[in-house]
Amino acid sequence: MNWRILEQWDKEYFWHPFTQMKVYREEENLIFERGEGVYLYDVKGRKFIDAISSLWCNVHGHNHPKLNQALIDQLKKVAHTTTLGSSNVPAILLAKRLVEISPKCLTKVFYSEDGAEAVEIAIKIAYQYWRNKGEKRKIFITLSEAYHGDTLGAVSLGGIDLFHGTYKDILFETIKLPSPYIFCKKNYGGLSEECKNALLEILEEILKSRDDIVAVSLEAGIQGAAGMLPFPKGFLRGVRELTKKYGVLMIVDEVATGFGRTGTMFYCEQEDVCPDFMCLGKGLTGGYLPLAATLTTEEVFNAFLGEFGEMKHFYHGHTYTGNNLACAVALANLEVFEEEKTLEKLQPKIEYLSQRLKEFWELDFVGDVRQLGFMAGIELVKDKEKGIPFPYGERTGFKVAYKCREKGVFLRPLGDVMVLMMPLVVEREHIDQVVDALKWAIESLKT
Ligand SMILES: *Cc1c(COP(=O)(O)O)cnc(C)c1O
């Protein structure tokens, strides 16, 4: 197919997510055709490093022989069968595997298709949990700058004004704690033990004074979509202790952080936290197919057991819940983690990345550099001394990302935060290529 026609049809028929289509239609479109390892190739034959893991989900690279084979094998059996009241082989095997590799208290798996749905399901189960136990509670505690996806429940838990402000009249009520990173930077000059304790005190005051709290929800260790804003160490652990102490549920969203992104399979491991709900998505299938999961505890699950007529069951499901192909490739994804020792090999890469990230501090237009494991954000500012941002309409982040394409690096920023979320299988040379291209592109803002 001629790429000029594809470009034209793309602009004519396709409404893209999170995209100002007026601007999109005025610019050159980037249309991918195939992938191989950490590289993507577009319809014009250009080659790019996929430095954002195709929106934070690719793990072992594109076109991986083992993942491909798992799909082919499953496809020859059956592509999809319903799990509403019946079951399928890969979904069963995957549920067992997920329970084995996740924090100990998590023993049940509820499937869905996207991260937002995994959160939506946690919200509904948590809410109904209290009702099934005969208590009426309706308030969720969340964080400012939180991001949990774009369906309305997930948006209600969210706290990014730019994405969520428009819908505030049709969202449910929440209590919002400050965003830890912003709060700590402003009041304590950075992430510290002291700041962590101050945040936990705010939470404890709320928990102490109310008896209508359903759950506290938060991302794991870092607020990704807000621009890679890490928590103080031990914050997640502190929230777990307080929610236990006051008998409130805890929802941890590991959609972005799960599957090795922070250096361990799940971030929760690093603070020895077992939440009541763990939401998974993105890397669950290695970046192959849409699949998400909400893991929960025996205690929560048991609150939904009863005779049929008691109507305690969870009335929720989707047509493709537990899809056979997606579960088969997710199982293969977990096998590849073991076979290729992905997490072991990742540790020196995280070290190397943090070394190279230091170089960004020297650049004129870099105001902050943040990292958790293999997730990183480089914040661009117009005036470094005074910390003045570029005007929103200038799209500086996008300009820098477009510039990187000239060096064969594919990026998508969050506003003016340049995000680095490379597939876990990148080698040093790829890290170098990405860092060098980004430094060059940021420097080119001067001219
Ligand atoms: C991406 C993301 C989501 C939403 O996942 P989708 O698959 O895009 O619906 C939820 N939570 C976090 C932390 C995310 O990064």
The ligand as an SDF file (V2000), in Angstrom:
LIG
                    3D

 15 15  0  0  0  0  0  0  0  0999 V2000
   -1.7170    3.8000   31.6560 C   0  0  0  0  0  0  0  0  0  0  0  0
   -2.2060    3.7700   33.0370 C   0  0  0  0  0  0  0  0  0  0  0  0
   -3.5270    3.4190   33.3330 C   0  0  0  0  0  0  0  0  0  0  0  0
   -4.5590    3.1900   32.2620 C   0  0  0  0  0  0  0  0  0  0  0  0
   -4.3280    2.0730   31.5060 O   0  0  0  0  0  0  0  0  0  0  0  0
   -5.0490    1.9550   30.0780 P   0  0  0  0  0  0  0  0  0  0  0  0
   -4.6630    0.6030   29.6030 O   0  0  0  0  0  0  0  0  0  0  0  0
   -4.4870    3.0620   29.2430 O   0  0  0  0  0  0  0  0  0  0  0  0
   -6.4970    2.1090   30.3060 O   0  0  0  0  0  0  0  0  0  0  0  0
   -3.8990    3.3160   34.6510 C   0  0  0  0  0  0  0  0  0  0  0  0
   -3.0230    3.5740   35.6300 N   0  0  0  0  0  0  0  0  0  0  0  0
   -1.7550    3.9110   35.3940 C   0  0  0  0  0  0  0  0  0  0  0  0
   -0.8360    4.1330   36.5400 C   0  0  0  0  0  0  0  0  0  0  0  0
   -1.2960    4.0370   34.0940 C   0  0  0  0  0  0  0  0  0  0  0  0
   -0.0450    4.4220   33.8390 O   0  0  0  0  0  0  0  0  0  0  0  0
  1  2  1  0
  2  3  1  0
  2 14  2  0
  3  4  1  0
  3 10  2  0
  4  5  1  0
  5  6  1  0
  6  7  2  0
  6  8  1  0
  6  9  1  0
 10 11  1  0
 11 12  2  0
 12 13  1  0
 12 14  1  0
 14 15  1  0
M  END
$$$$
